[in-house]
Amino acid sequence: MLCSRFSAMISIQIVLVFAERVGGQQK
């Protein structure tokens, strides 16, 4: 379904943003 694909893309973007914030804090 488009919904599942759309939610998957959002989840990936959220994970990427979260990883960037955590990496920035650690550095």
PEJO-V22661 format. One record per residue. SS is DSSP state (helix for helix, strand for strand, loop for the rest). PSI is psi as a letter, one per 40 degrees, with the letter a starting at -180 (* if undefined). NEAR is the number of other C-alpha atoms within 12 Angstrom. Layout:
SS;PSI;NEAR, SS;PSI;NEAR
//
This chain:
loop;i;7, helix;d;8, helix;d;9, helix;d;10, helix;d;11, helix;d;12, helix;d;13, helix;d;14, helix;d;14, helix;d;14, helix;d;14, helix;d;14, helix;d;14, helix;d;14, helix;d;15, helix;d;14, helix;d;14, helix;d;14, helix;d;14, helix;d;14, helix;d;13, helix;d;12, helix;d;12, helix;d;10, helix;d;9, helix;d;8, loop;*;7
//
